[in-house]
Amino acid sequence: METVGKQIRELRRRNKFTLSRVSKELRIDPSVLSKIERGERNASRKLIIELATLFNVDQEELLLNYYSDKVVYEIMKETYANKILKVAEKKLQYMSGNINE
């Protein structure tokens, strides 16, 4: 499985875009984009959406990878990471049900 940074790099290369070109389009410093691609810096949700638009890919695809990275990095060193995910899934289902009522 690839991180959102690696996914962004692959999309950029597949579209034959340079770091400079993407950075200019998104109005960010090329070094920031490079760090995002290498996993040394986190992108914002807004930037992920802008990248999806630029590369003409489904926003959901990039956002799923973006948010899953955030969750994994937050809990990956915890002893009970898998259990945490299971409990979180149950809480999400419960809370989503309450919100919709």
N, C-alpha and C positions, 0 to 999 in steps of 0.2 A: 504494500500500500504506500502511496506517495503522500507527502505532506502538501499542503496548499502552496507552499513556496515552490516546491518541485513542479507542481502542476502548472503554476504560473510560468515558470521557466520553459517548460515543455510547450505551452501554448504560444509563448513569445517566439520560440525557435521555429515551431511549426508554421507560424505566420510570417517567418523571416523578418521579424522586427528586432531592431537593436535595442539595447537598454536605453540608449539616448532617445530613440524615437518614442518608446513607450513612456518614458519619463516626461518628455515634452508634452505628449498628448494628455497625460494625467496631472501635469504641473507639479511633479515631485522631483527631487534630486535623484540622479541615476544611482548614487551610492545607496540611497534608501531602498530603491527597488532591488538592487543587487543583494542587500542584506536580507530583504524579505524572501527572495528566491533561495538564499542559502540557509534560511531558518534562524537568522541572527536577530531579526526584528519582526514584530508582528504587524500585519496590515490591519487597517480599520475595516469595518463592515462596508463603509461607503466606498473605500478603495476597491474592495472585492467586487462590488456591484459595477463600478466603473470599468474594471478589468474584464468582467463578463461581457459588458457592452462592447468594449474595444475589440475583444477577440471573437465576438459574435457566438458566445456559448451560453448555455442555460445558466441563469443566475443561481438556481437551486443547486446545481452541481457544484459550483464553486463555494457557495455558502455552506453546504453540507460538509465539505472538506474543511473549510475555515473553522466552523464551530466544533467539529469533531476534534480538530487539532487542539483547540482551546481546552476542551474537556480533558483530553488525554494528557496534555502538559500539566494540567492542574493536579491530576490525581495519580499519575503514572508511578510515582515513587512510594505511594501508600501501599502498605501490606495488603489491604483489602480492596484494591482497586476494582476488581471484578464485582465484588459484592456492592461496592458503592454505586457502580453503574446500574446494577439491578434494582437497588432501592430507589435511585434517582428516577429510573424509568417508571416505577410504580407511583412515585410522587407526582411525576409529570402527568401521568394518566389521571390520577385523582384530582390534581389541581386544575387540569384542563377541563375535566368534567364539571367542576364547581364553577369555573368561570363562565361556561356556556349555559348554565341554568338560569 
